[in-house]
Amino acid sequence: MDRENVNYVVNITKKILKKVMLFIVFLYILSAIIPIVVWSFTRSWFWPSAFPQIWDNHAWQYVFSNVSKVPQAIANTIIIALIVMILSILISLPSARVMGLYKFKGKKIVEMLLLAPVIIPPMAVGLGLTTIFIKIGLSDTMQGVIIAHLIPTLPYVNRIISSTYETFDTRYEEQGIMLGASSFKVFINVTFPILLPGLITAALFGFVISLNEFVMTFLIGGGRIITLPVLLFGFVGGTSSFDYPIASAMTILLSIPGIIFLFATERIIKEEYFSMGF
C-alpha cells in the first residue's frame, strides 16, 4: 500500500472516530434528558419496568393550570435573571479591566476574595444575608433576591470579563483618543466591540446561574418571591407532595430559557467572529 492510500485510510479512520465520539457524547447528554421528558408524561414508572406503567399528561395540565403559580414563577425567574445578568456585567466591567490589564501588589489576594462567594457554602452566605436583610428591610422583596443573586454570579462574570481583558490591546483605545474621540465614544466604538464575545459569554453564565438559583431565593425571598427553582423544590422532597412527573415538567420549563439564550448567544458570537475575519 503506497503512502497516498495510507493517508487516505488514516483520514477516513479519524473521521469515523470523530463521528463515533460525537455520537457517544450525544447519547450521554440524551441519557439525562430523555428520562425527564418521559417522566413528565407519566403517572407511574418504577423499577424494574423499562417503560412507564401509566402514561398521563396530568403534570402538564397542572403546570399550566391557574393553581400551579408556574406562569408567575416563570416571569419572576426570567425578570430576576435578566436584571442580575445586566447588573453583574456593569459591576464587573471596571474591576475586570483592572484585574485583566494591570499587575499590582496583592493581586492574587484580590482574586481570591473575588472568588470567595464560590468557595463559601451558599447556605452559610444566605443565612448571614437573611439576618442583615431583615434589619434593612430587603427580606421578602424582589430587590433583596436580586442583590443576593449577584453574590454567586459576580465571581464567574468578573473572571470571564477579566480573561477577555487579558488579551485586549489598549493601543486601540489610545489611537481613538489621539483621533479626538471621547472616552465614552472610545468604549462604545472600540472597546465594546472587541469585548463583545467575552461579554456575551459572561452574560450567559450570569443568566443561567441566576436562573437556577434556589438557596438565595428561598432564604431571602422567604417564600413570597416565587421562582421556578423554589416551586421545583416543593415537588422533589420539599413542602409539597413528592411528584416526579410535575418536577420533570418544571425542570423542562426551567431549562428552556437557558437553552434559548445559549443558542442565541452562540449565533451572535459566531457572527461577531465572522465579521472580524476569523
C-alpha positions as CSV (number, residue, x, y, z in Angstrom):
1,M,0.0,0.0,0.0
2,D,1.5,3.3,-1.1
3,R,1.7,6.4,1.1
4,E,-1.2,8.1,-0.5
5,N,-3.5,5.2,0.3
6,V,-2.2,5.0,3.8
7,N,-3.0,8.7,4.4
8,Y,-6.5,8.2,2.9
9,V,-7.2,5.3,5.3
10,V,-5.9,7.3,8.2
11,N,-8.1,10.3,7.4
12,I,-11.2,8.1,6.9
13,T,-10.4,6.4,10.3
14,K,-10.1,9.8,12.0
15,K,-13.4,11.0,10.6
16,I,-15.2,7.8,11.7
17,L,-13.7,8.1,15.2
18,K,-14.8,11.7,15.5
19,K,-18.3,10.8,14.5
20,V,-18.4,7.9,16.9
21,M,-17.1,10.2,19.8
22,L,-19.7,12.8,18.9
23,F,-22.4,10.2,18.9
24,I,-21.3,8.9,22.3
25,V,-21.3,12.4,23.7
26,F,-24.8,13.0,22.2
27,L,-26.1,9.8,23.8
28,Y,-24.5,10.8,27.1
29,I,-26.4,14.1,27.0
30,L,-29.7,12.5,26.0
31,S,-29.3,9.9,28.8
32,A,-30.0,12.7,31.2
33,I,-32.7,14.5,29.2
34,I,-34.9,11.6,27.9
35,P,-35.9,10.2,31.3
36,I,-37.1,13.7,32.4
37,V,-39.2,14.1,29.2
38,V,-40.7,10.7,29.6
39,W,-41.4,11.2,33.3
40,S,-43.3,14.4,32.5
41,F,-45.8,12.3,30.5
42,T,-46.3,9.5,33.0
43,R,-48.2,8.8,36.2
44,S,-46.5,5.6,37.3
45,W,-43.0,4.4,36.3
46,F,-41.0,2.4,38.7
47,W,-38.2,-0.2,38.7
48,P,-37.9,-2.8,37.2
49,S,-40.2,-1.7,34.3
50,A,-38.3,-0.4,31.3
51,F,-41.3,1.7,30.2
52,P,-43.9,3.6,32.2
53,Q,-46.8,1.6,33.5
54,I,-49.2,4.5,33.1
55,W,-48.9,7.3,30.5
56,D,-50.6,10.5,31.6
57,N,-50.3,14.3,31.0
58,H,-51.6,15.4,34.4
59,A,-48.2,17.0,35.1
60,W,-48.5,19.4,32.2
61,Q,-52.2,20.1,33.0
62,Y,-51.2,21.1,36.5
63,V,-48.2,23.2,35.3
64,F,-50.4,25.3,33.0
65,S,-53.3,25.5,35.5
66,N,-54.2,28.6,37.5
67,V,-53.4,27.0,40.8
68,S,-49.8,26.0,40.0
69,K,-48.3,29.5,40.1
70,V,-45.9,28.5,37.3
71,P,-46.7,31.4,35.0
72,Q,-45.9,33.9,37.8
73,A,-42.8,31.9,38.7
74,I,-41.6,31.9,35.1
75,A,-42.0,35.6,34.9
76,N,-40.2,36.2,38.2
77,T,-37.4,33.9,37.3
78,I,-36.7,35.4,33.9
79,I,-37.0,39.0,35.1
80,I,-34.6,38.4,38.1
81,A,-32.2,36.6,35.8
82,L,-32.1,39.3,33.2
83,I,-31.7,42.1,35.8
84,V,-28.9,40.1,37.6
85,M,-27.2,39.5,34.3
86,I,-27.1,43.2,33.4
87,L,-26.1,44.3,36.9
88,S,-23.3,41.7,37.1
89,I,-21.8,42.9,33.8
90,L,-22.0,46.6,34.8
91,I,-20.5,45.9,38.2
92,S,-17.7,43.6,36.8
93,L,-16.5,45.8,33.9
94,P,-14.4,48.3,36.0
95,S,-12.9,45.6,38.3
96,A,-12.4,43.1,35.4
97,R,-10.4,45.8,33.5
98,V,-8.1,46.3,36.4
99,M,-7.7,42.6,37.1
100,G,-7.1,41.8,33.4
101,L,-4.8,44.6,32.3
102,Y,-2.7,45.6,35.3
103,K,-0.3,43.9,37.7
104,F,-0.2,45.2,41.3
105,K,0.8,44.1,44.7
106,G,-1.7,41.8,46.3
107,K,-3.5,40.9,43.1
108,K,-3.6,37.2,44.0
109,I,-5.3,38.1,47.3
110,V,-7.9,40.2,45.5
111,E,-8.6,37.4,43.0
112,M,-9.1,35.0,45.9
113,L,-11.5,37.5,47.6
114,L,-13.5,37.9,44.3
115,L,-13.8,34.1,44.2
116,A,-14.8,33.8,47.9
117,P,-18.5,33.6,47.2
118,V,-17.9,30.4,45.2
119,I,-15.8,28.8,47.9
120,I,-18.1,29.6,50.9
121,P,-21.2,27.3,51.2
122,P,-24.3,29.1,49.8
123,M,-26.4,28.2,52.8
124,A,-23.9,30.0,55.2
125,V,-23.9,33.1,53.0
126,G,-27.7,33.0,52.7
127,L,-28.3,32.7,56.4
128,G,-25.9,35.6,57.1
129,L,-27.6,37.8,54.4
130,T,-31.1,37.0,55.7
131,T,-30.2,38.5,59.1
132,I,-28.8,41.6,57.5
133,F,-31.6,42.0,55.0
134,I,-34.3,41.6,57.7
135,K,-32.8,44.6,59.5
136,I,-32.5,46.8,56.5
137,G,-35.9,45.8,55.0
138,L,-34.8,43.9,52.0
139,S,-36.0,40.5,53.1
140,D,-39.0,39.1,51.3
141,T,-38.5,41.5,48.4
142,M,-37.6,41.3,44.7
143,Q,-34.8,43.8,45.3
144,G,-33.3,41.6,48.0
145,V,-33.4,38.5,45.9
146,I,-31.7,40.3,43.0
147,I,-28.9,41.6,45.3
148,A,-28.5,38.1,46.7
149,H,-28.2,36.5,43.3
150,L,-25.3,38.9,42.5
151,I,-23.2,37.1,45.1
152,P,-22.9,33.7,43.2
153,T,-22.9,35.3,39.7
154,L,-20.3,38.1,40.1
155,P,-17.3,35.8,40.6
156,Y,-18.0,34.0,37.3
157,V,-18.8,37.1,35.3
158,N,-15.9,39.0,36.7
159,R,-13.5,36.2,35.9
160,I,-14.7,35.8,32.3
161,I,-14.5,39.5,31.5
162,S,-11.1,39.9,33.1
163,S,-9.9,37.0,31.0
164,T,-11.1,38.8,27.9
165,Y,-9.3,41.9,29.0
166,E,-6.0,39.9,29.4
167,T,-5.9,39.7,25.6
168,F,-7.0,43.2,25.0
169,D,-4.6,45.7,23.3
170,T,-5.1,49.1,24.9
171,R,-3.3,50.7,21.8
172,Y,-6.7,50.6,20.0
173,E,-8.1,52.9,22.7
174,E,-5.1,55.2,22.6
175,Q,-5.5,55.6,18.8
176,G,-9.1,56.5,19.2
177,I,-8.3,59.1,21.9
178,M,-5.5,60.5,19.6
179,L,-8.1,60.9,16.9
180,G,-10.2,63.1,19.2
181,A,-12.8,60.6,20.4
182,S,-14.1,61.0,23.9
183,S,-13.7,58.2,26.5
184,F,-17.4,57.2,26.0
185,K,-17.1,57.0,22.3
186,V,-13.9,55.0,22.5
187,F,-15.6,52.5,24.8
188,I,-18.7,52.2,22.5
189,N,-16.9,52.1,19.2
190,V,-13.6,50.4,20.1
191,T,-13.6,48.6,23.4
192,F,-17.1,47.2,23.4
193,P,-17.0,45.5,20.0
194,I,-13.7,43.8,20.9
195,L,-15.0,42.7,24.3
196,L,-18.4,41.6,22.9
197,P,-17.7,37.8,22.7
198,G,-16.5,37.8,26.2
199,L,-19.4,39.9,27.5
200,I,-21.9,37.6,25.8
201,T,-20.3,34.6,27.4
202,A,-20.3,36.3,30.8
203,A,-23.9,37.3,30.3
204,L,-24.8,33.6,29.6
205,F,-23.2,32.5,32.8
206,G,-24.8,35.2,34.8
207,F,-28.2,34.5,33.4
208,V,-28.0,30.7,33.8
209,I,-26.6,30.9,37.4
210,S,-29.4,33.3,38.5
211,L,-32.0,31.3,36.6
212,N,-31.2,28.1,38.6
213,E,-30.5,29.8,42.0
214,F,-32.6,28.3,44.8
215,V,-30.9,28.8,48.1
216,M,-30.6,32.6,48.0
217,T,-34.1,32.9,46.6
218,F,-35.6,30.7,49.2
219,L,-33.8,32.3,52.2
220,I,-34.0,36.0,51.1
221,G,-37.4,35.7,49.3
222,G,-38.9,34.0,52.3
223,G,-41.4,32.1,50.2
224,R,-43.0,35.3,48.9
225,I,-40.8,35.7,45.8
226,I,-41.8,32.6,43.8
227,T,-39.4,31.3,41.1
228,L,-39.3,28.1,39.2
229,P,-36.5,26.6,41.4
230,V,-38.5,27.3,44.5
231,L,-41.6,25.6,43.1
232,L,-39.5,22.7,41.8
233,F,-38.0,22.1,45.3
234,G,-41.5,21.6,46.6
235,F,-42.0,18.6,44.3
236,V,-38.7,16.8,45.0
237,G,-38.9,16.5,48.7
238,G,-39.8,19.9,49.9
239,T,-43.0,21.3,51.4
240,S,-45.4,19.7,48.8
241,S,-46.0,16.1,47.9
242,F,-43.2,14.2,46.1
243,D,-44.2,14.2,42.5
244,Y,-41.7,13.2,39.8
245,P,-43.9,14.0,36.7
246,I,-44.6,17.5,37.9
247,A,-41.0,18.0,38.9
248,S,-39.9,16.8,35.4
249,A,-42.3,19.2,33.7
250,M,-41.0,22.1,35.7
251,T,-37.4,21.1,35.0
252,I,-38.1,21.2,31.3
253,L,-39.6,24.6,31.6
254,L,-36.7,25.8,33.7
255,S,-34.2,24.6,31.0
256,I,-35.9,26.2,28.1
257,P,-34.9,29.9,28.7
258,G,-31.2,28.8,29.2
259,I,-31.2,26.7,26.0
260,I,-32.8,29.6,24.0
261,F,-30.2,32.1,25.5
262,L,-27.4,29.6,24.7
263,F,-28.3,29.2,21.0
264,A,-28.9,33.0,20.6
265,T,-25.5,33.9,22.2
266,E,-23.7,31.2,20.2
267,R,-25.2,32.7,17.0
268,I,-24.2,36.2,18.0
269,I,-20.6,35.1,18.9
270,K,-20.1,33.3,15.6
271,E,-21.4,36.3,13.6
272,E,-19.1,38.6,15.6
273,Y,-16.0,36.4,14.8
274,F,-17.0,36.2,11.2
275,S,-17.3,40.0,11.0
276,M,-13.8,40.2,12.4
277,G,-12.4,37.9,9.7
278,F,-11.9,34.7,11.7
